[in-house]
Amino acid sequence: MSLVIQISSFLGTARGLLSLALTCRSFGLRQPTSAFNWSLTEEVARQEVCSAATDAEMSCLPQYVSGTATWLSILHRFEHLLIFDVLIGRNIEHVNGDKSRVQSSTTDRMNTAVSSYCVMRSGTHYAEFRITGFPRIGIVRPMPNLDTAAYDNYCFFVGNPYLKAVFLAQRSEGWSVCNVNACEYCCETGNMGWTDWDEEDNEEDNQGIEWDGMEECGTGDTVGLLLNLDVGTLTIYKNNRRLGVMKDGLSGSYCWYVSVAGDGGGVDEEREAAAIRRGTLLPL
């Protein structure tokens, strides 16, 4: 049995293991002579999760409960850890109930989605976003106590003078002394924007900043963000090609976010959207 489990582990993904389970009852159903309380494919999925997931990631995953959560479903969730669990503004929505995908409504108000439960505090983190239109994609300080229902008209983190004090009031010890509280890549121009949310020192924030290797992105492109908190850098990728380091000097805790805005046109016109294509909290 151990040899079969080892061979099956080379399939590597929840989809591959599901296909294996469907090919043969011996693989997909618990056998009376088995030492496990689940099937062979379930045991392979369990080992994959337990060997690769960190304690922080395990806390984000559902627990195995017979008849409710399978190890295959937990492995699938582990492979797609990043979701937009917080939507700020009434003009942003998940696409067909898929929390890894968001889009704007047909208004010109910019709203924001945050992957808030995956807080990055140290190490190296990477996420890819498949985009439509020209969203802004970046990192922001965790703000678990932010009243998201209070900002139904608009919400964005960089270049928003009206909500700076509100955001800054959420400061916690985990933010560190670094003054970069939000930093984003603008797909339309390739420029960088960042803010410390200080109303007096920097009223209009640092927007439209050019950086070495900058390129714009548009519909159909995949934008990759590599956050290395060991060295304090945010590196941008376009369609798996490294563009360069967009920002350095970063420290403290961050979450991924995306801000999208409609074009103000009718429903037949394209909406801005973004989907988390792949994400990991594992050190590279």
C-alpha positions in Angstrom: 0.0 0.0 0.0 2.8 2.4 0.9 4.3 1.9 -2.6 1.0 2.7 -4.3 0.6 5.8 -2.1 4.1 6.9 -3.1 3.5 6.4 -6.8 0.1 8.2 -6.5 1.8 11.2 -4.8 3.5 12.0 -8.1 0.1 13.2 -9.5 0.6 16.1 -7.1 -2.7 18.0 -7.5 -6.3 17.6 -6.3 -7.5 17.4 -9.9 -5.1 14.6 -10.7 -6.0 12.6 -7.6 -9.7 13.1 -8.3 -9.2 11.6 -11.8 -7.4 8.7 -10.2 -10.3 8.1 -7.8 -12.8 8.1 -10.6 -10.8 5.5 -12.6 -11.1 2.7 -10.0 -13.2 2.0 -6.9 -10.1 0.6 -5.1 -8.5 4.0 -5.3 -11.6 6.2 -4.7 -13.4 4.3 -1.9 -12.2 3.1 1.5 -11.3 -0.6 1.4 -12.2 -2.9 4.3 -8.6 -4.0 4.7 -7.2 -0.5 4.7 -5.5 0.9 7.8 -7.0 4.3 7.0 -10.5 5.7 7.6 -10.5 7.1 4.1 -9.6 6.0 0.5 -6.1 5.8 -1.0 -6.5 9.0 -2.9 -7.7 10.7 0.3 -4.6 9.5 2.2 -2.4 10.9 -0.6 -4.2 14.2 -0.4 -3.8 14.3 3.4 -0.1 13.6 3.1 0.3 16.3 0.5 -1.4 18.9 2.7 0.3 18.0 5.9 3.8 17.9 4.4 3.6 21.2 2.5 1.3 23.5 4.5 2.7 25.8 7.2 0.9 26.1 10.6 -0.5 29.5 9.4 -1.8 27.9 6.2 -3.4 25.0 8.1 -5.3 27.5 10.2 -6.8 29.0 7.0 -7.9 25.6 5.7 -11.1 23.7 6.6 -10.7 20.7 8.9 -11.4 17.2 7.7 -14.9 16.1 8.7 -16.2 12.9 7.3 -19.2 13.7 5.0 -18.5 17.4 5.0 -14.9 18.2 4.1 -12.7 15.7 2.3 -8.9 15.7 2.1 -9.2 16.2 -1.7 -11.2 19.4 -1.1 -8.7 20.6 1.5 -5.9 20.0 -0.9 -7.7 21.9 -3.6 -8.2 24.8 -1.2 -4.5 24.7 -0.3 -3.6 24.9 -4.0 -5.8 28.1 -4.2 -5.2 29.7 -0.9 -5.7 33.2 -1.9 -9.2 34.5 -2.2 -10.8 38.0 -2.0 -12.6 37.5 1.3 -13.2 41.3 1.9 -15.0 43.5 -0.6 -15.1 47.2 0.1 -17.7 49.1 -1.8 -21.1 48.2 -3.4 -19.7 48.4 -6.9 -17.4 45.4 -6.7 -18.5 41.7 -6.7 -17.3 38.2 -6.9 -17.7 36.6 -10.4 -20.4 33.9 -10.3 -19.8 33.3 -6.6 -16.0 32.5 -7.2 -14.2 34.3 -4.4 -10.9 34.2 -6.3 -12.4 36.5 -9.0 -13.8 40.0 -8.7 -15.2 42.6 -11.1 -16.6 46.1 -11.0 -20.1 47.1 -11.7 -20.9 49.5 -14.5 -20.2 52.7 -12.5 -17.0 54.7 -12.5 -16.5 54.4 -8.8 -13.3 52.5 -7.8 -13.8 49.8 -5.2 -11.4 47.3 -3.6 -11.1 43.6 -2.8 -8.6 42.3 -0.2 -7.2 38.9 0.6 -7.3 39.8 4.2 -7.0 36.5 6.0 -3.7 35.6 4.4 -1.4 38.1 6.3 2.2 38.1 5.1 4.6 38.9 7.9 8.0 37.4 6.8 9.5 35.3 4.1 8.7 35.2 0.3 5.2 35.3 -1.1 4.0 35.2 -4.7 0.6 35.7 -6.3 -0.5 35.9 -9.9 -3.6 37.9 -11.2 -5.3 37.3 -14.5 -6.7 40.8 -15.4 -9.4 42.4 -17.5 -9.1 46.1 -18.2 -6.8 48.1 -16.1 -7.1 47.3 -12.3 -4.6 48.4 -9.7 -2.9 45.5 -7.8 -0.8 45.7 -4.7 -0.2 45.2 -1.0 -1.8 46.9 1.9 -1.6 46.8 5.7 -4.0 44.4 7.4 -7.0 46.2 8.8 -9.2 43.5 10.4 -11.4 46.0 12.2 -12.1 48.3 9.2 -15.9 48.9 8.9 -16.2 47.8 5.2 -19.9 48.5 5.1 -19.3 52.2 5.7 -17.7 52.8 2.3 -20.4 51.8 -0.2 -19.7 54.5 -2.7 -16.0 54.1 -3.3 -12.8 52.8 -1.6 -9.2 52.7 -2.8 -6.0 52.9 -0.9 -3.6 55.1 -2.9 -4.6 58.7 -3.9 -7.7 58.8 -1.6 -7.3 61.9 0.7 -10.8 61.4 2.3 -10.1 58.0 4.0 -6.5 58.4 5.0 -7.3 59.1 8.6 -9.7 56.2 8.7 -7.1 53.8 7.4 -4.3 55.1 9.6 -6.5 54.6 12.7 -6.3 50.9 12.0 -2.5 50.9 12.7 -1.2 48.0 14.7 2.2 46.9 16.0 2.6 44.5 13.1 2.8 47.4 10.6 6.3 48.1 11.8 8.1 51.5 11.3 8.0 51.3 7.5 5.9 54.1 6.2 4.7 52.3 3.0 1.2 51.3 4.1 0.0 50.6 0.6 1.8 50.1 -2.6 0.3 49.2 -6.0 1.0 48.5 -9.6 -1.2 50.4 -12.1 -1.9 48.1 -15.0 -2.9 50.9 -17.4 0.5 52.7 -17.3 2.8 50.4 -15.5 3.5 53.1 -12.9 3.8 52.6 -9.2 1.8 54.3 -6.5 2.4 54.2 -2.7 1.1 56.0 0.4 1.9 56.4 4.1 -1.7 57.8 4.6 -0.2 60.9 6.2 -2.5 63.8 5.5 -0.1 66.6 6.3 3.2 65.4 4.7 1.8 63.8 1.6 -1.7 65.0 0.7 -1.8 63.5 -2.8 0.4 60.4 -2.2 3.1 59.2 -4.5 1.4 58.3 -7.7 2.5 57.8 -11.3 6.1 56.9 -10.2 8.2 55.4 -13.0 10.6 52.6 -12.2 13.1 50.5 -14.1 11.5 47.8 -16.2 8.0 49.2 -16.0 5.4 48.1 -18.6 1.7 48.4 -18.9 -0.6 45.4 -18.9 -4.1 44.9 -20.2 -6.9 42.4 -20.8 -5.6 38.8 -21.0 -2.3 39.5 -19.3 -1.1 37.8 -16.1 0.5 40.1 -13.5 2.7 38.4 -10.9 3.7 40.1 -7.6 6.6 38.7 -5.6 6.9 40.1 -2.1 10.1 39.3 -0.4 9.9 40.5 3.2 13.4 39.1 4.0 14.9 41.8 1.8 12.0 44.2 1.7 11.2 44.2 -2.1 8.2 44.0 -4.3 9.0 42.6 -7.8 6.6 42.6 -10.8 6.2 39.9 -13.4 4.2 40.1 -16.7 3.1 36.8 -18.3 5.9 35.0 -16.3 8.5 37.5 -17.4 10.3 39.4 -14.7 10.0 43.2 -15.2 12.0 44.2 -12.1 11.9 45.4 -8.5 9.1 48.1 -8.3 9.6 49.0 -4.6 12.1 48.3 -1.8 12.4 49.2 1.8 9.3 47.2 2.8 8.8 45.7 6.2 6.0 44.6 8.5 2.7 42.9 7.6 0.8 43.1 4.3 -2.1 41.6 2.4 -2.8 41.4 -1.3 -5.5 43.6 -2.8 -6.9 44.7 -6.1 -8.9 47.9 -6.9 -11.2 48.0 -9.9 -13.5 50.6 -11.5 -16.1 50.4 -14.3 -15.9 52.5 -17.4 -19.1 54.3 -16.8 -20.7 52.8 -19.9 -23.4 50.3 -20.5 -23.5 46.6 -19.6 -22.2 45.6 -23.0 -18.9 47.4 -22.4 -16.0 45.6 -20.7 -15.7 45.8 -17.0 -12.4 45.8 -15.1 -11.8 42.5 -13.3 -9.1 40.5 -11.8 -8.7 36.9 -10.8 -6.2 35.4 -8.4 -4.7 32.7 -10.7 -2.2 31.3 -8.3 -0.9 32.2 -4.9 1.3 30.7 -2.2 2.4 31.6 1.2 5.3 29.1 1.1 8.9 30.4 1.0 10.3 30.1 -2.5 
